[in-house]
Amino acid sequence: QVQLVESGGGLVQAGGSLRLSCEASGSIFSFNVMGWFRQAPGKQRELVATILSGGAANYVDSVKGRFTISRDNAKNTVYLQMNSLKPEDTAVYYCNAILRGTAYWGKGTLVTVSS
């Protein structure tokens, strides 16, 4: 059973930074894709960033240049470094992993950006 546990959310002022972590049970090396999604109040969950097992990363346009996704296979952890945060980044952020065609989700961590 794959378990994903997010941490690092909190309250930050606009322009500030946060780093989210997602620790996975077991080796993340076997996960085909890992990523971060977010869901703002009253909105649908949206993809923020993904990283492949080989390290290639992709981002939604709204966070390009501000967010960086990375993975540490030795620590079974995926990170999302978020800089220059904006109020519109306020959301619950969810970690996602895909293993052999099955998607797994964490419970989420809340990020609130004040103006």
N, C-alpha and C positions, 0 to 999 in steps of 0.2 A: 504494500500500500504506500503510495507516494504521498508525502505530506509536505506542504509548503508553508512557511511561517514568515510573514513580513514584519518588519520593524523599521523605525526611523521616522515615522510621520510625526506631525506636530504643527504648532502655530508659528508662522514666520511672517515678517513684514515683506511687502513687495520689494523686489530687488535682492532678497536674501537667498540663502542656499539651504538645501537639505540633501541628505543621502539616505536613500531607502535600501534596505537589505532584504533579501529573500533567501532563507536557509532551507535547503531541501533535505529530506531524509534520503539517505543513499547517495550514490555518486551521480552528480549532474552531468558527468561526461557522457552518459548514455542518453541524455535527453536530446532529441533532435533540435528542438527549438525551445527557448525560454524567452519570456517577455513580461512586459508590464502593461496593464490596462488601467483605465481610470473611469470612474463614474461620478459625475457631478449631480447634485440634487436636481431631480426632474428631468435628467437626460439619460440617454442610452450609454451603456458601457462602450468605451472606445479604446482602440489600440494606441499605445503611446510609443513603444519601442520593442524590438525583438533582437535576439542575438542567436546565431546558429552555433552548433557545436564547434565549428571551425573558427568562430569568432567574428564572422561578418555581422554587422549591425545595420538595422534600419529604423527610421524614425518617422513619426507623423510630422507633417510640415510645420505645425504650430510649435513644436519643441526643438526643431533642428537648430543647432548652434547653441542651445541652452542646456539640454539634457544629454547625458552620456550613459549608455548601458555597458556594463562589463560583467565578466564572470571570473570567479576564482575556483577552478575545479578542485584544488586541494582542500578548500574550505566548504565545498558544496554550496556555494553562495553566489547569487547574482545581485548586482547593485544597480541602482539608478541614481546617478549624481544629477541633481537638479539645481541649476544656477539661474540667476536673474528671474526669479519666480514672479509670476503675475497673479493678480486675484483670480483670473480665469483658470488658473491651474488648480484651484481648490476642488478637491474631489477625494473620494476613497480610491486608493491605488491598490490594485490587485496583481499579484504575481501569478504567472501562468507558465505551465510546462507541458510539452507534448512528448509523449513517449509511445512509440509504436502505434500512432494514430489516436491515442486517447489523451484528452486534455485534462489537466489537473489545475486546481485553483487554490490559492490561499484565501484567508478570511478577510484580508484587506487591512490597510492602515490609512488613517485619515490625515490628509494634508490640507491645512487651512492657511491661505495667504491673505493677509490683511492689507488694505490699501492705505 
